[in-house]
């Protein structure tokens, strides 16, 4: 799989806006959009594009041949930590999901700051306890499950309160 960062270089983004919007469409079609953005923070393709372009979001994609099969991003970056988020597309569900998430973790932990120092010692995550597949995938990739905070969020789509499973991984 090839990693392609989604960044702006000299005024041009590495992926076209129209393509990023199709990633949202693909997430909706595969049933992952409402799982990944269960709080309702991102609800449509225009908000998804704006979120991905935010200066507070660091995005990477992974490709298998000409198909984008994974999108991941970091946010809440502070003092050598960040929150990591990801979505694996259906074509790689299973063992290839592990490869994609491990690739993303490796790349994120290799990020360096302007002084050449590694940026991240710890990456954290918050996964709705109802998303058992994402929790199991995280654990298979060496991410530690810290615990679940009960009734942490209200799912914007179902209206049901659910717990949030807190996970983390340290740089080796």
C-alpha positions in Angstrom: 0.0 0.0 0.0 1.2 3.5 -0.8 0.7 6.4 1.7 -0.4 9.7 0.3 -0.6 12.6 2.7 -3.5 15.0 2.2 -1.7 18.4 2.3 -1.6 21.7 0.7 1.6 22.4 -1.3 2.1 25.8 -2.9 -1.6 26.5 -2.9 -2.6 23.1 -4.3 -4.0 20.1 -2.3 -2.6 16.6 -3.0 -6.1 15.3 -3.6 -8.9 17.2 -5.5 -11.8 18.5 -3.5 -14.2 16.5 -5.6 -12.2 13.3 -4.8 -12.2 13.9 -1.0 -16.0 14.3 -1.2 -16.3 10.9 -2.9 -14.5 9.4 0.1 -17.4 10.7 2.3 -19.8 9.2 -0.2 -17.9 5.9 0.0 -18.0 6.0 3.8 -21.8 6.6 3.7 -22.3 3.8 1.2 -20.3 1.3 3.3 -22.0 2.4 6.5 -18.9 3.8 8.2 -19.6 7.5 8.1 -22.1 7.4 10.9 -19.8 5.2 13.0 -16.7 7.3 12.5 -18.6 10.6 13.0 -21.3 9.3 15.4 -21.4 12.6 17.3 -22.7 14.4 14.3 -19.7 16.7 14.0 -19.4 15.9 10.3 -22.7 15.1 8.5 -22.1 15.6 4.8 -19.5 15.7 2.1 -19.0 19.5 2.3 -18.4 19.4 6.1 -16.1 16.4 5.6 -14.0 18.3 3.1 -13.8 21.3 5.4 -12.8 19.1 8.3 -10.1 17.3 6.3 -8.7 20.7 5.2 -8.7 22.2 8.7 -5.3 23.4 9.9 -5.9 21.3 13.1 -6.2 18.1 11.2 -3.3 16.0 9.7 -4.6 13.6 7.1 -3.1 10.7 5.3 -4.6 8.2 2.8 -3.4 4.8 1.7 -3.8 3.4 -1.7 -3.9 -0.1 -3.2 -3.2 0.4 -6.9 -5.5 3.2 -7.9 -8.0 2.8 -5.0 -8.0 4.8 -1.8 -8.5 2.1 0.9 -7.8 4.0 4.1 -8.0 7.5 5.5 -6.6 8.5 8.8 -6.1 11.7 10.6 -4.6 13.3 13.7 -6.0 16.2 15.7 -5.9 17.6 19.2 -2.1 17.8 18.8 -0.4 18.9 22.0 2.9 18.2 23.9 4.0 15.1 22.0 0.5 13.6 21.8 -2.4 13.5 19.3 -5.7 11.9 18.9 -5.7 9.4 16.0 -8.8 8.5 13.9 -9.2 6.2 11.0 -11.5 4.6 8.5 -10.8 1.4 6.5 -12.8 1.0 3.4 -14.6 -2.3 2.7 -12.1 -3.5 0.1 -9.5 -4.1 2.8 -11.6 -5.2 5.7 -9.8 -8.0 7.5 -6.1 -8.5 7.6 -5.3 -5.7 5.2 -7.0 -3.3 7.7 -4.3 -4.2 10.2 -1.6 -3.5 7.7 -3.1 -0.1 6.8 -3.5 0.9 10.5 0.0 -0.2 11.3 1.4 1.7 8.3 -0.4 4.9 9.5 0.9 4.5 13.1 4.4 4.0 11.8 4.2 7.1 9.6 2.6 9.2 12.4 5.3 8.2 14.9 8.0 9.1 12.3 6.7 12.7 12.0 9.4 15.3 13.0 9.0 18.9 14.2 10.9 21.9 12.7 13.9 21.0 14.9 14.1 17.5 13.6 12.7 15.9 16.8 10.1 13.2 16.8 6.7 14.8 17.3 4.7 12.1 19.0 5.4 9.9 22.0 1.8 8.8 22.4 -1.3 8.6 20.2 -4.7 8.3 21.8 -8.1 7.4 20.5 -11.7 7.4 21.6 -13.9 4.7 20.0 -17.6 4.3 20.7 -18.0 1.1 22.7 -20.5 -0.1 20.1 -17.8 -0.1 17.4 -16.4 -3.5 18.4 -14.7 -4.0 15.0 -12.6 -0.8 15.4 -11.7 -1.7 19.0 -10.6 -5.2 18.0 -8.6 -3.8 15.1 -6.9 -1.3 17.3 -6.0 -4.0 19.8 -4.6 -6.3 17.1 -2.4 -3.4 16.0 -0.8 -3.1 19.5 -3.0 -0.3 20.7 -3.9 -0.6 24.4 -7.5 -0.4 25.6 -7.5 1.7 28.7 -11.2 1.4 29.5 -14.6 2.7 28.7 -16.3 5.8 30.0 -20.0 5.0 30.3 -22.6 7.3 28.6 -19.9 9.5 27.2 -21.7 10.6 24.0 -25.1 10.6 22.5 -25.1 9.1 19.1 -26.4 11.8 16.8 -28.1 9.3 14.5 -29.7 6.9 17.0 -30.1 9.3 20.0 -28.8 6.6 22.2 -26.1 7.3 24.8 -23.0 5.1 24.5 -19.7 4.7 26.3 -16.4 5.7 24.8 -13.5 3.3 24.8 -10.2 5.1 25.4 -7.2 3.6 23.7 -3.5 4.6 23.3 -0.2 3.5 21.9 3.3 4.6 22.7 6.1 5.1 20.3 8.5 2.1 20.5 
